[in-house]
Amino acid sequence: MAKKAESVNLKPLDDRLVVSVSDATEKTAGGILLPDTAKQKPQQGTVVAVGPGRLLDNGTRAPMAVAIGDTVLFGKYSGSDVEVGGVEYKILRESDVLGKLAK
């Protein structure tokens, strides 16, 4: 279970973001329960922290396309897995995000 964004003691730098990864699905659409070995690695999560943006050549920062609370999709093997305070997060670059889900 992810902690609230205010309690994350991790501040990403530049164009990176911290994502709380969604849990793997435990059963298929047809209702079949999946064992742990058959579960696929989740590829979506909720953004809990964002960096200030990529530093441009002229010294300004590019605005981030994602914000805290957005649900994003990312590549299966992208980013780095970290654990902070007993909670697992994934740190991604903004370019690793494939899209965000509409609310």
N, C-alpha and C positions, 0 to 999 in steps of 0.2 A: 504494500500500500504506500503510495507516494505521500510525502509530507507537503504541507502548503508551501507555496513559492516564497513566502516571507521567511521561512525557517531553513531554507537551503543555504548552507555556509560555503557556497561555491560560486565564485563570480567568474564567468568566462571572459576571455580576452578577445579583442578584435572581432572577427566575424563568426565566432563560435557561439553555440547555444547548448544548454543543458536540457536533456529530455528525460522525463520519467517514462520508461517503456511500459506499454500495456502488457498485461498478462497473456500468455499463450492460451489459445482456445482449448477447452477441455473436451468439447464434443463437436462433431460435424453438424452440418445443416440438417442432415437426416436423423440426427439424434444418437449417433454412435459415439460412445465414450472412447477417448484416445488415451493410451498409456503415455507415460512421460517420454519414452523413447521415440514415439511417433509424432509428438508435437513439433510444429514448425516454429522457428525463431520469429518472434513478433517483429513487424516492420512498421509499427506506428506507436506514437506516444504523445504525451502532453509536454509542451515547453514550460519549464519552470524557471529558467533564467536565460537572459540574452546578453551578449557583449555589446559594446558601443558601436560596432560596425567596422568595416574594413577601412584602413587608412589609405586615402587616395594620394596621388602624386603631388597635388597642390596643398596637402596638409589637412584637408577636411576629411570627415568620416562619411562613408556611404550609409544611408539609412538601412536598417535591417527590414527584411520583408516579412519577418515573423515576429510575434509578440508573445509575452507570457500568457499562457492559457490556451494558445492555439494547439490544435491536434494536427500533427504532421506525419507524413509518410517518408520513410528513408530507405536506402538500400540495405539489403540483408546483412552485408558485412562491413558497412560503413561506420565510422566513428570509433571511439574508444570507450570501453566499459570501465566505470569507476564506482567505488563504494564510499559513501560519505555518511558517517553516523549510522551505519547499519542499513542504509538504503542504497539500492543500486540505481545508477544513472548512466546515461550515454551522452558523451560530449561529441557534438557534430560540428562541422563547418557549415555555414549557410548553404554552400554549394552542394553539400551532401543531401539536403532536403529535396525530395522529389516533388512534393506538393503539400498543400494543407487542406484539410477537410473543411467544407463549408458548414457553418453552424445552422 
